[in-house]
Amino acid sequence: MVDRSGRRRKFLIALGAGALLPCTSFAQQGKVWRVGFLAARSRSTAANPDLYYDAFVQEMRERGYMEGKNLVIEWRFADSDYERLPSLAAELVRLKVHVLVTHGTAATRALHRATSTIPIVSTSVADPVAGGFAASLARPGGNVTGTSAISIDATAKQFELLTTMLPKLARVAVLLNLGNPAGPSELKMVQDAAQRTGIKVVTIDARTPEGIERGFAAMLQARAEAVVVVNDAIFLGQWRKIGELSVRNRLPSMAPYREIAEAGGLMSYGQDFAGNYRHAAAYVDKILKGAKPGDLPFEQPTRFELVINRKTAKALGLSIPAELLLRADKLID
């Protein structure tokens, strides 16, 4: 296994390079902080671990906040049901937590509608300004800050990489969740990217783990030659299932999460989501020390990693172009 990406990814930090440096033991002595965490996905389990939740807790620990001592995290899980987000958000607001943390546009919107005073840190928002969460990326001005996703750039690059691997690709399935408020815009980005490459898109709407399995069956019926997985909290929580289904159905896959490639998918290209959660912990730390979320800029990840599973490529009878081998940040054998 070759890994040239390193554990941490670099973010463009408007406040200076020191904004995310670890600062241990700075939590106020004797104070117990309450952080509300709204998760669109399910609770992490041994069978289906969520590495990103762990990244947030670990970074908080490194900064001096430890559960059971000076930190209480109020976890609320929507279990991939977006309709539950508003009630869970309201529940967290009633608990009067000091800071709220979440992932994705839908969950951020639910929290934003529930409170205009409690600071909100999101690990990934498609477009904070268009979504009404921020006046600008540099100066959000309200009670929401965090990390902004760059979906447009990533989607176009994913198709470029996929067609480099599969130059004769003509029909691709797109696995997405149209129940997500960001789903329609994500679909349009995919369709635009596919149109530029002359590829026909087969839309597969999956909103539950069972829907993902049915979706792969529909891909085969539609004679899809590959599958592109769209960034969605449900798919992030089902990375192992998607990787295994890709292998089982012999469908070359392109995903935004490296874990899917590690679980058997062909390739992944996307930002470092674990890094986003560490970044969220850094912002929580700043806010608990007195910073205002409206003064903390929405950050945009500047590094994207390409992961290729050579074992899967071999099983599918694919020869990986030298161009991709040179560009890969990680190769899985």
C-alpha positions in Angstrom: 0.0 0.0 0.0 1.4 3.4 -1.0 0.2 6.5 0.9 1.6 9.8 0.0 -1.3 11.9 1.3 -0.3 11.9 5.0 -2.6 11.9 8.0 -3.7 15.6 7.9 -4.8 17.7 4.9 -4.0 21.4 4.5 -6.8 23.9 4.6 -6.7 27.5 3.4 -6.9 29.3 6.6 -7.9 33.0 6.3 -6.9 33.7 9.8 -3.4 32.4 9.4 -1.5 29.2 9.4 -1.8 28.9 13.2 -5.6 28.7 13.2 -5.8 24.9 13.5 -2.7 24.2 15.5 -3.4 21.8 18.4 -3.6 23.5 21.8 -3.7 21.0 24.6 -5.1 21.7 28.1 -6.6 25.1 27.2 -10.2 24.1 28.2 -11.2 26.2 31.2 -10.6 24.5 34.4 -13.8 23.5 36.3 -16.1 24.3 33.4 -18.1 21.5 31.7 -18.9 22.3 28.1 -21.9 20.9 26.3 -21.6 20.3 22.5 -24.7 19.3 20.5 -23.8 17.0 17.6 -26.6 16.5 15.0 -25.7 13.5 12.7 -27.7 12.7 9.6 -26.1 9.3 9.7 -26.4 6.5 12.2 -24.4 5.9 15.4 -21.0 4.4 14.9 -20.8 0.6 15.5 -18.1 -2.0 15.3 -19.9 -3.4 12.2 -20.2 0.0 10.6 -17.7 2.3 12.1 -17.8 6.0 11.5 -14.3 7.3 11.3 -15.3 10.9 11.1 -17.2 11.0 14.4 -14.0 9.6 15.9 -11.9 12.3 14.3 -13.9 15.0 15.9 -13.8 13.4 19.4 -10.0 12.8 19.1 -9.3 16.4 18.0 -11.4 17.7 20.9 -9.4 15.5 23.2 -6.1 16.8 21.8 -7.3 20.3 22.5 -8.0 19.5 26.2 -11.7 18.6 26.1 -12.5 15.1 27.4 -15.9 13.4 27.7 -16.6 12.6 31.3 -14.4 15.4 32.6 -15.0 18.8 31.1 -17.0 17.8 28.0 -20.5 16.5 27.3 -21.4 15.7 23.7 -25.2 15.4 23.1 -25.4 13.1 20.2 -28.5 13.0 18.0 -28.7 10.6 15.1 -31.3 10.9 12.2 -30.4 7.4 11.0 -30.4 8.6 7.3 -33.9 10.0 7.7 -33.7 13.7 6.7 -37.3 14.3 7.9 -36.1 13.8 11.5 -33.5 16.5 11.4 -35.8 19.4 12.4 -37.1 17.7 15.5 -33.7 16.6 16.5 -32.3 20.1 16.0 -35.1 21.6 18.2 -34.3 19.0 20.9 -30.6 20.0 20.9 -31.5 23.7 21.1 -33.8 23.0 24.1 -30.8 21.5 25.9 -29.0 24.9 25.8 -25.7 23.5 24.5 -22.8 25.9 24.1 -22.1 24.9 20.4 -23.8 22.8 17.8 -21.9 20.7 15.3 -23.2 18.9 12.2 -22.4 17.8 8.6 -24.0 18.7 5.3 -26.5 21.3 4.1 -29.7 19.6 5.2 -28.6 19.3 8.9 -27.1 22.7 8.9 -30.4 24.2 7.6 -32.3 22.4 10.3 -30.1 23.8 13.1 -30.1 27.3 11.5 -33.9 27.3 11.5 -34.0 26.1 15.1 -31.7 28.8 16.5 -30.1 32.1 15.5 -28.1 32.5 18.7 -26.3 29.2 19.5 -23.1 28.9 17.4 -23.2 26.3 14.6 -20.2 24.6 13.1 -20.8 22.6 10.0 -18.2 20.1 8.6 -19.5 20.5 5.0 -22.0 23.0 3.4 -22.4 23.0 -0.4 -22.8 26.8 -0.6 -23.0 28.7 2.6 -23.9 32.0 0.9 -26.5 30.7 -1.4 -27.9 28.6 1.4 -28.5 31.7 3.5 -26.1 30.7 6.2 -23.4 33.4 5.6 -23.1 36.9 4.2 -19.8 35.8 2.7 -17.3 33.1 3.1 -14.7 35.4 4.7 -17.1 37.0 7.1 -20.2 34.8 7.7 -21.7 37.4 10.0 -24.3 35.1 11.6 -24.2 32.1 13.9 -23.0 29.5 11.3 -19.4 28.8 10.2 -17.3 25.7 9.3 -16.2 24.1 6.0 -17.7 24.8 2.6 -17.7 21.9 0.1 -16.4 22.4 -3.5 -18.8 20.0 -5.2 -18.6 21.5 -8.7 -14.8 21.1 -9.0 -14.8 17.6 -7.5 -17.6 16.3 -9.8 -16.0 17.5 -13.0 -12.7 16.0 -11.9 -14.3 12.7 -11.0 -15.7 12.3 -14.5 -12.3 13.2 -16.0 -10.6 10.6 -13.9 -13.2 7.9 -14.6 -13.0 8.4 -18.3 -9.3 8.2 -18.1 -9.6 4.8 -16.5 -12.5 3.8 -18.8 -12.0 5.7 -22.1 -14.9 3.8 -23.8 -17.4 4.6 -21.0 -20.8 5.5 -22.5 -23.3 4.8 -19.7 -22.8 5.6 -16.0 -25.1 5.2 -13.0 -25.3 8.0 -10.5 -26.1 7.0 -7.0 -27.7 9.9 -5.1 -30.3 10.8 -2.6 -33.0 13.0 -4.0 -34.5 13.2 -0.5 -31.6 15.4 0.4 -32.4 19.1 -0.3 -29.1 19.4 -2.1 -29.9 16.3 -4.2 -31.4 18.1 -7.2 -28.4 20.5 -7.5 -26.0 17.6 -7.1 -27.8 15.8 -9.9 -27.5 18.8 -12.2 -23.8 19.1 -11.6 -23.4 15.4 -12.5 -25.5 15.8 -15.6 -23.5 18.8 -16.7 -20.2 17.0 -16.2 -21.4 13.9 -18.0 -22.7 15.9 -20.9 -19.3 17.5 -21.5 -17.9 14.0 -21.8 -20.7 12.6 -23.9 -21.7 10.0 -21.3 -25.4 9.0 -20.7 -26.5 9.2 -17.1 -28.7 6.7 -15.3 -30.2 8.3 -12.1 -30.4 6.0 -9.1 -32.2 7.5 -6.2 -31.4 5.7 -2.9 -32.5 7.0 0.5 -31.9 4.0 2.8 -29.4 1.2 3.1 -32.0 -1.1 1.5 -32.4 1.4 -1.2 -28.7 1.3 -2.0 -28.9 -2.5 -2.6 -32.0 -2.1 -4.8 -30.1 0.7 -6.6 -27.3 -1.5 -7.6 -29.7 -4.1 -9.0 -31.3 -1.3 -11.0 -27.9 -0.3 -12.3 -27.4 -3.7 -13.7 -30.8 -3.7 -15.3 -30.0 -0.4 -16.9 -26.7 -1.8 -18.3 -24.6 0.8 -16.5 -20.9 0.4 -17.1 -19.8 2.2 -14.0 -21.2 4.1 -11.0 -20.5 7.5 -9.6 -21.4 8.0 -5.9 -22.6 11.5 -5.0 -21.6 13.1 -1.7 -24.4 12.4 0.8 -24.5 11.7 4.5 -26.3 8.4 3.9 -23.6 7.1 1.5 -20.9 8.3 3.9 -22.4 6.2 6.6 -22.7 3.2 4.2 -19.2 3.2 2.7 -18.6 -0.4 3.5 -21.8 -1.6 1.8 -21.2 0.5 -1.3 -17.7 -0.8 -1.7 -18.8 -4.4 -1.3 -21.7 -4.0 -3.7 -19.4 -2.4 -6.3 -17.1 -5.5 -6.2 -20.0 -8.0 -6.1 -21.7 -6.5 -9.1 -18.4 -5.9 -11.0 -19.2 -2.2 -11.4 -16.2 0.2 -11.5 -17.0 2.9 -9.0 -16.0 6.5 -8.4 -16.8 7.9 -5.0 -16.0 11.0 -2.9 -14.8 8.9 0.1 -11.6 7.0 0.2 -13.2 4.4 2.5 -15.3 3.2 -0.4 -12.2 2.6 -2.4 -10.6 0.8 0.5 -13.7 -1.4 0.9 -13.5 -2.6 -2.7 -14.5 0.4 -4.9 -12.3 1.2 -7.8 -11.5 4.8 -7.2 -12.2 7.8 -5.0 -11.6 11.4 -5.4 -12.6 14.0 -2.9 -11.7 16.1 0.1 -10.4 14.8 3.4 -13.7 14.5 5.4 -11.9 13.4 8.5 -9.9 16.6 8.2 -13.2 18.6 8.1 -14.2 17.1 11.4 -10.9 17.9 13.0 -11.3 21.4 11.6 -14.8 21.6 13.2 -13.2 20.7 16.6 -10.7 23.5 16.1 -13.6 26.0 15.5 -15.5 24.7 18.5 -12.4 25.3 20.6 -12.2 28.8 19.4 -15.8 29.5 20.0 -15.7 28.1 23.5 -12.8 30.5 24.2 -14.9 33.5 23.1 -14.7 33.7 19.3 -17.9 34.6 17.4 -18.9 32.2 14.6 -19.7 35.2 12.4 -16.0 36.3 12.6 -14.7 32.8 11.7 -14.4 32.3 7.9 -15.9 29.4 6.1 -12.9 27.4 5.0 -12.5 25.6 1.7 -10.4 22.5 1.5 -7.6 23.1 -1.0 -6.4 19.5 -1.3 -8.3 16.6 -2.9 -6.9 13.0 -2.9 -7.1 10.3 -5.5 -7.2 6.7 -4.2 -7.1 3.7 -6.6 -7.7 0.1 -5.6 -5.3 -1.9 -7.8 -6.8 -5.2 -6.5 -10.2 -4.2 -7.7 -8.9 -3.0 -11.0 -7.2 -6.4 -11.5 -10.4 -8.2 -10.6 -12.3 -6.2 -13.2 -9.7 -6.8 -15.8 -8.7 -3.1 -16.0 -5.3 -1.8 -16.8 -4.6 1.4 -14.8 -3.1 4.1 -17.1 0.3 5.3 -16.1 -1.1 8.8 -15.8 -3.4 7.8 -13.0 -0.7 5.8 -11.2 1.4 8.9 -11.1 -1.4 11.1 -9.9 -2.7 8.8 -7.2 -2.2 9.8 -3.6 -2.8 6.2 -2.4 -2.7 2.9 -4.2 -4.4 -0.2 -2.6 -3.0 -3.6 -3.4 
